[in-house]
Amino acid sequence: MDSSRSGGAQAFAQTEINWDKLDKTKFYVVGAGLFTGITVALYPVSVVKTRMQVASRDAMERGAFSLVKGILRRDGIAGLYRGFGTVITGAVPARIIFLTSLETTKIASFKMIEPFQLSEATEAAIANGLAGMGASLCSQAVFVPIDVVSQKLMVQGFSGHANYNGGLDVARRIIKSDGIRGLYRGFGLSVMTYSPSSAVWWASYGSSQRLIWSFLGYGTDHKESVPSISSVMLVQATGGITAGAVASCVTTPLDTIKTRLQVMNHEKRESARHVIKSLIAEDGWKGLYRGLGPRFVSMSAWGTSMILAYEYLSKSLVVSLL
């Protein structure tokens, strides 16, 4: 490895924290609180995105703001938080599984590709991408049933969808109709959606961070100093927005299909192929990108907020090693 790359790696390494140095108990406890707060702030965007993906053509033509006004008119602010209790209940264990898998896989991935002597941006893209995909795969067992239940609550009473008395009522009806497997409807598509989405997000975030630091001069012989906290946060936020834009553009079609499969009534047993044909018949190929705007906002805002909170946790909860 040349000296400039070594110097840059040393400078940049000081902006990252090794998983082995974290106080895990505090990390999970404080992290649960921070991520709950982020979910509260961004949950309405998920509700709007989901409704756009299952809306009729007429409702789609009126746009997202019309959907929001309709929800507020009928249900008030509470309408923007349909299914929130269910999501929060499953979010804590899902996040714990995700973050643990993410960090352990990332460490292993960096070690695996180190002998290939790739550029920092390429190493970061590969290692972060593998870590994001692995973490998503591990967390899907918890996340998919929560997703199925919460999305039914998000669209209840909308465009002819059934009404429910809370998350337990949704789960009871699904199990009565389809058994436990009903809670995993769209599991394959969820894996195909969230795993690549997570891989693309983390790969884009990891590589864009390195490229930005390089553009700012870090990684050269004449600039090996540790960047300021404000610089670190700005670079991380920019990386999060970039990652959200890339991931949402790549994976929105799969997310739209998955959502439609998960919220359909028990009597309808349409295949993914039938859903695709219906979307194309209604709106052409752009129908596969229903909800792209809210999904981009959600992924960028959530990703940026999450990564800033995550990095804050990583740096504030380091334990000293003797």
Buried (B, 14 or more C-beta within 10 A) or exposed (E): EEEEBEBBBEBBEEBEBEBEEBBBEEBBEBBBEBBBEBBEEBBBBBBBBBBBBBBEEEBBEEEBEEBBEBBEEEEEEEBBBBBBEBBBBBBBBBBBBBBBBBBBBBBBBBEEBEEEEBEBBBBBBBBBBBBBBBBBBBBBEBBBBBBBBBBBBBBBEBEEBBEBEEBEBBBEBBEEEBEEEBBBBBBEBBBBBBBBBBBBBBBBBBBBBBBBBBEBBBBBEEBBEBBEEEBBBBBBBBBBBBBBBBBBBBBBBBBBBBBBBBBBEEEEEEEBEEBBEBBEEBBEEEBBBBBBBBBBBBBBBBBBBBBBBBBBBBBEBBEEEE
